[in-house]
Amino acid sequence: MKKFRNTLVLFGLFCFCTVNAQKVRYRNVFKELGYSQAEIDNKLKKAYFDVFEGPNKVYFEEGDSLAYVSDVKNKDARSEGMSYGMMVAVQLDKKQIFDNIWRWAVKYSQHQSGPREAYFAWSIDPITKKKNSLGSASDGELYFVTSLLFASNKWGNDTGINYYKEARRILDAMWKKDGTGNIYNVINTEHKQISFVPEGDGYKWTDPSYHIPAFYEIWAEYAKDGHEEFYKACADTSRVFLHRACHPVTGLNSDYTEFSGAPHPTRWMQPGFRYDSWRVPMNIAMDYTWYGKDKKWQLDYAKRFQRFLRSKGLESYDDQFNLDGSKPEFILQAGPVKKLRHSIGLVSTAASTALINKGKESNDFVHAIWNVKLEPYDDGYFDPYFDGLMYLFNLMHLSGNYKIIQPQK
C-alpha cells in the first residue's frame, strides 16, 4: 500500500510539474504601463504592415507561392531574415506568409545535396538567385528549425507542407555532419554551444547573439529526434556562457567570442558590442519569460544593462561600444554608412529587459520603443530590415504576442 501511495505522489508531482511547465505568463508590459489594448493592437499592426507590406517593406512575393525577406540595404536575402520572417508569421498566425518564405528558402537557399545537404546558404542575390556564399550562418538553421516546429504545432502537417518533417530533415542532416568536406554540426558537440558557422574554423568559436537557450528547450520538447538530453544541456550551457560573455559592469558582450566568452577578433572586425549583440538582451528576456531557469542572474543582467544605457543618455546612447562602455575606435559599417547612431534596433531590444526587471526604472525603456518611429533618421539613413525586425519582434514580446506554440488540441 505504501508503495502504491508513493507512486501516486510521484505521479501527482509529475503531472503538477508538467502542467505548470506549460503555464507561461506572457506579460503585456504596454498595458501594465497604461496603454489601451486598442492602441497596442494598432501599434503592432502598423509595425507588421511597415515591415511586410508598406512602401519600405522587406518582404517581397514572387508569384502566388514564393516570397523572400531582404536586407534591402545590402541587396540580398539572408537565412537570418528568412527565418525571422517565418517566426513572425507563425507567431502572428500568417500561414501563407510562412509557407511562401519557406518554399523560397528551400528552392533557392537550401542545399539539396553534398556535404552541406539541408543547410542554407546564408546570403542569396534575390534577383539572380545566385548564392553569394555557399556557407551557413548557424542562427539561420536555429530559427528555421524552431519556427518549423512551431508551425507543426500550430497548423499540423497536412495542409501542404509537412513542417515537422522539414524540421527533422535539417536536424537529422545536422547530426550526420562529422567534418566531411569541412562541414560540421550547427552545434559544436564538444562544447555544447552553437558555432559561428558550421564549417572550417568558424566551428571553433561562437556568436553570443546565437545563444537562445529557450529554442533548445523547444527542440528538446518537440523535435523528438533522440537528442533531447543534449539539447537541454545546450540550453544550460548557453545560460552559463552568457554569464561569462557579458561584462560584469556594463552587461555588454562582444559580437564574436570564444566558447569561454572571451572576445574573438576576426580579420574583418575588432571585438566590441555591435549589431549582432543587440539581440542578446532580447534573447535573455525570452528565456526569462518562457522558462525562467536563470532568473537571478538575468535580473542582475537587465539592471546592469539598463543602468549602463541610462548613463549614456536614454535618448542618445550610441549603438556600438567597447565592452567597458567606452567609445570604440573601430566602427562597423552598415550598408554604405559608417557611423555611430542612436539606433531603432537597439532601442527596441533594450526595451525587452522590462520583461525581466519589473521595477519602475524599466518604464522609460518601454516608453522609448513605444515612441520610436520606424522611419529614416535625420541624416536619411534607413534600415527597415534589421531595425525593422528588431522593432517588430520586441513589440511582440512586450505585448505578450511572442509565445511557445504548443500543439493545438
C-alpha positions in Angstrom: 0.0 0.0 0.0 2.9 2.3 0.9 4.5 1.7 -2.5 1.2 2.5 -4.2 0.8 5.8 -2.3 4.4 6.7 -3.2 3.6 6.0 -6.8 0.6 8.2 -6.7 2.6 11.0 -5.1 5.3 10.8 -7.8 2.6 10.7 -10.5 1.0 13.8 -8.9 4.3 15.6 -8.8 4.9 14.7 -12.4 1.5 16.0 -13.5 1.9 19.1 -11.5 5.3 19.9 -13.0 4.2 19.1 -16.5 1.1 21.2 -16.3 2.8 24.1 -14.7 5.7 24.0 -17.1 3.1 24.9 -19.8 1.6 27.7 -17.9 3.8 30.6 -19.0 2.6 34.1 -18.2 3.2 36.4 -21.2 3.1 39.9 -19.8 1.6 42.7 -21.8 4.0 45.4 -20.5 2.5 48.1 -22.6 -0.9 47.5 -20.9 0.7 47.5 -17.5 2.0 51.0 -18.3 -1.4 52.3 -19.2 -1.6 51.9 -23.0 -5.0 50.7 -24.1 -5.4 47.3 -25.8 -6.7 49.1 -28.9 -3.5 51.3 -29.0 -1.3 48.2 -28.6 -3.1 46.2 -31.3 -2.8 49.2 -33.7 0.9 49.7 -32.8 1.7 46.0 -33.6 -0.5 46.0 -36.7 1.3 49.1 -38.0 4.7 47.6 -37.4 3.8 44.5 -39.2 2.4 46.5 -42.1 5.6 48.6 -42.3 7.9 45.6 -42.4 5.9 43.2 -44.6 3.5 45.3 -46.7 4.3 49.0 -46.7 6.3 51.2 -49.1 9.6 50.3 -47.2 8.8 46.6 -46.7 11.4 43.9 -46.6 9.1 41.1 -47.7 8.7 40.5 -51.4 6.5 38.0 -53.1 7.2 36.1 -56.3 4.1 34.8 -58.0 1.5 33.4 -55.6 3.6 30.8 -53.7 7.1 32.2 -53.1 8.5 35.1 -51.1 11.7 36.3 -49.6 12.8 38.7 -46.9 15.6 41.1 -48.0 18.3 43.0 -46.2 17.5 45.8 -48.6 20.5 48.0 -47.7 22.8 45.1 -48.6 20.6 43.9 -51.5 20.4 40.2 -50.5 18.2 37.7 -48.9 19.7 36.2 -45.8 18.9 33.0 -43.9 18.7 35.2 -40.8 15.9 37.4 -42.2 14.1 34.5 -43.9 13.9 32.5 -40.7 13.0 35.7 -38.7 10.1 36.3 -41.2 8.9 32.7 -40.6 9.0 33.2 -36.9 6.9 36.4 -37.1 4.5 34.7 -39.4 3.9 31.7 -37.2 3.6 33.8 -34.1 1.0 36.1 -35.7 -0.8 33.2 -37.5 0.0 34.2 -41.0 0.3 30.8 -42.6 0.5 31.9 -46.3 3.4 34.3 -45.5 5.2 31.5 -43.6 4.7 29.0 -46.4 5.8 31.4 -49.1 9.1 32.2 -47.3 9.8 28.5 -46.6 9.2 27.5 -50.2 11.6 30.2 -51.5 14.2 29.2 -48.9 14.0 25.6 -49.9 14.1 26.4 -53.6 17.0 28.9 -53.7 18.8 28.7 -50.4 18.8 25.2 -49.0 21.5 22.8 -50.2 19.8 19.7 -51.6 22.9 17.5 -51.9 26.6 17.3 -51.0 28.3 17.9 -47.6 26.0 20.9 -46.9 22.8 19.0 -47.6 19.8 20.5 -45.8 21.8 23.6 -44.6 21.1 27.0 -46.0 23.4 29.4 -47.9 23.4 32.5 -45.7 23.2 35.1 -48.5 21.4 34.9 -51.8 21.0 37.5 -54.6 17.2 37.7 -54.8 17.3 38.9 -58.4 19.7 36.4 -60.0 19.2 33.7 -57.3 22.9 33.3 -57.1 24.3 32.1 -53.8 26.6 34.9 -52.6 28.0 32.4 -50.1 27.6 28.7 -50.0 28.2 28.6 -46.3 25.6 28.8 -43.5 25.2 31.2 -40.6 24.2 28.9 -37.7 21.4 31.2 -36.3 19.5 30.7 -39.6 19.2 27.0 -39.0 18.4 27.6 -35.4 15.4 29.8 -36.3 14.3 27.7 -39.3 14.0 24.6 -37.1 12.3 26.3 -34.2 9.8 28.1 -36.5 9.0 24.9 -38.3 8.4 23.0 -35.1 6.0 25.8 -34.0 4.3 25.7 -37.4 3.8 21.9 -37.0 2.3 22.5 -33.6 0.0 25.4 -34.8 -1.2 24.2 -38.2 -0.5 20.5 -38.3 1.4 18.8 -41.1 -1.3 18.0 -43.7 -2.0 21.4 -45.2 0.5 21.3 -48.0 3.8 21.3 -46.1 4.9 18.7 -43.5 6.6 21.2 -41.2 7.7 18.6 -38.7 9.3 16.5 -41.5 11.1 19.6 -42.8 12.4 20.5 -39.3 13.6 16.9 -38.8 15.3 16.9 -42.2 17.5 19.8 -41.0 18.2 18.3 -37.6 18.8 14.7 -38.9 21.2 16.0 -41.6 22.9 18.2 -38.9 23.7 15.2 -36.8 25.3 13.4 -39.8 27.8 16.2 -40.4 31.1 15.0 -39.0 33.7 17.2 -40.7 33.5 15.6 -44.1 34.0 18.4 -46.6 34.9 20.6 -43.6 31.2 20.8 -42.7 30.0 20.2 -39.1 27.0 20.1 -36.8 25.5 23.6 -36.2 26.3 23.0 -32.5 29.9 22.4 -31.5 29.2 19.0 -29.9 32.3 19.1 -27.7 31.4 22.5 -26.2 27.6 22.1 -26.5 27.5 25.6 -27.9 26.3 26.9 -31.3 29.0 27.6 -33.8 29.5 30.9 -35.6 29.3 28.9 -38.8 29.2 25.1 -39.1 32.3 24.7 -41.2 36.0 25.3 -41.1 37.5 27.5 -38.3 34.1 29.0 -37.7 33.0 25.8 -36.0 35.5 26.6 -33.2 34.0 29.8 -31.9 30.7 31.4 -31.4 28.4 34.5 -31.5 26.6 35.3 -28.2 23.5 36.5 -30.1 23.1 33.0 -31.4 22.7 31.7 -27.9 19.0 31.3 -27.4 18.5 28.8 -24.6 14.7 28.9 -25.0 15.0 27.4 -28.5 17.0 24.4 -27.3 14.2 23.8 -24.8 11.7 23.8 -27.7 13.9 21.3 -29.6 14.0 19.1 -26.5 10.3 19.2 -26.2 9.1 18.9 -29.8 11.8 17.7 -32.1 11.7 14.1 -30.7 14.8 13.1 -32.6 16.5 11.3 -29.7 18.8 14.2 -28.7 16.6 15.7 -26.0 19.1 15.5 -23.2 21.8 17.0 -25.4 19.5 20.0 -26.3 18.7 20.5 -22.6 22.4 20.5 -21.8 23.0 23.1 -24.6 20.3 25.3 -23.0 22.0 25.2 -19.7 25.5 25.7 -21.2 24.3 28.8 -23.1 22.9 30.3 -19.9 26.3 29.8 -18.2 28.1 31.0 -21.3 26.1 34.3 -21.2 27.3 34.9 -17.6 30.9 34.8 -18.9 30.3 36.7 -22.1 28.5 39.7 -20.6 30.7 42.4 -19.0 30.2 42.4 -15.1 29.5 46.1 -15.0 28.0 47.2 -18.3 26.4 43.9 -19.3 27.8 44.4 -22.9 29.1 41.4 -24.8 31.3 41.2 -27.9 29.7 40.3 -31.3 32.0 37.3 -31.6 33.6 35.3 -28.8 35.4 32.1 -27.9 33.4 29.4 -26.3 34.8 30.7 -23.0 33.0 34.0 -23.6 36.3 35.9 -24.2 36.2 38.2 -27.3 37.1 36.7 -30.6 38.8 39.1 -33.1 38.4 38.5 -36.8 40.1 39.8 -39.8 37.0 42.0 -40.6 36.1 43.2 -37.2 37.6 44.1 -33.8 35.9 42.9 -30.6 33.0 45.0 -29.3 29.3 45.4 -28.8 27.8 46.0 -32.2 24.8 45.0 -34.4 24.7 41.2 -33.7 25.0 42.0 -29.9 21.7 44.0 -29.9 19.9 40.6 -30.0 21.3 39.4 -26.7 19.0 41.3 -24.3 16.0 40.1 -26.3 17.2 36.5 -26.2 17.8 36.7 -22.4 14.3 38.2 -21.9 12.7 35.5 -24.0 14.4 32.8 -21.9 13.4 34.5 -18.7 9.7 34.6 -19.8 9.5 31.2 -21.4 11.5 29.0 -19.0 12.7 31.2 -16.0 15.6 28.8 -15.1 18.2 31.6 -14.5 16.1 34.4 -13.1 18.5 35.7 -10.5 21.4 36.3 -13.0 19.0 37.5 -15.7 17.6 40.2 -13.4 21.0 41.3 -12.4 22.0 41.5 -16.1 18.9 43.5 -17.0 19.6 46.0 -14.3 23.3 46.4 -15.3 22.4 46.8 -18.9 19.7 49.3 -18.3 21.9 51.3 -15.9 24.7 51.4 -18.4 22.5 52.7 -21.3 20.9 55.2 -19.0 24.4 56.5 -18.0 25.0 57.2 -21.7 21.7 59.2 -22.1 18.5 57.4 -22.6 17.6 59.3 -25.7 21.1 59.5 -27.2 23.2 56.4 -26.4 25.2 55.0 -29.3 24.7 51.6 -30.9 28.4 50.4 -30.7 30.7 50.2 -27.7 33.8 48.7 -26.3 32.8 46.2 -23.6 33.7 48.6 -20.8 31.3 51.1 -22.3 33.9 53.4 -23.9 33.6 54.7 -27.4 35.1 52.3 -30.0 37.8 53.3 -32.5 36.6 50.7 -34.9 33.0 51.3 -36.2 31.3 48.6 -38.1 29.7 49.8 -41.3 26.0 49.3 -42.0 25.4 49.1 -45.7 27.1 52.2 -47.2 27.2 54.1 -43.9 29.9 54.0 -41.2 28.6 56.0 -38.3 27.5 55.7 -34.6 23.9 56.5 -34.1 21.0 56.0 -31.6 19.5 53.0 -33.4 15.9 51.9 -33.5 17.0 48.3 -33.3 18.9 48.7 -30.0 16.2 50.9 -28.5 13.8 48.0 -29.3 15.9 45.2 -27.8 16.8 47.2 -24.8 13.1 47.6 -24.1 12.8 43.8 -23.8 14.7 44.0 -20.5 11.5 45.3 -18.9 10.2 41.7 -19.2 12.9 40.8 -16.6 13.2 43.9 -14.5 9.7 44.8 -13.2 10.9 47.9 -11.4 9.9 51.4 -12.4 13.4 52.0 -13.9 12.3 49.9 -16.8 9.4 52.1 -17.7 11.4 54.6 -19.7 12.8 51.9 -21.9 9.3 50.7 -22.7 8.1 54.2 -23.5 11.1 54.6 -25.7 10.2 51.7 -28.0 6.6 52.9 -28.0 7.6 56.4 -29.1 10.3 55.4 -31.7 9.3 55.7 -35.3 10.3 53.2 -37.9 11.4 55.7 -40.5 14.6 57.3 -41.8 16.9 59.0 -39.4 17.6 62.7 -39.7 20.5 62.1 -42.0 18.4 60.0 -44.3 19.8 56.6 -43.4 17.2 53.9 -43.0 17.3 50.2 -42.2 13.8 48.7 -42.4 15.3 45.2 -42.3 17.4 44.8 -39.1 16.0 47.8 -37.3 12.5 46.9 -38.5 12.6 43.2 -37.5 14.1 44.0 -34.0 11.4 46.6 -33.6 8.6 44.2 -34.6 10.0 41.3 -32.6 10.1 43.4 -29.4 6.7 44.9 -29.8 5.5 41.3 -30.0 7.5 40.4 -26.9 6.3 43.3 -24.8 2.7 42.9 -25.8 2.6 39.2 -25.0 2.5 38.1 -28.6 5.7 36.1 -28.8 5.0 32.7 -27.3 5.8 29.0 -27.0 3.4 27.5 -29.6 2.2 24.2 -28.2 0.4 21.5 -30.2 -3.2 22.5 -30.9 -5.8 20.3 -29.3 
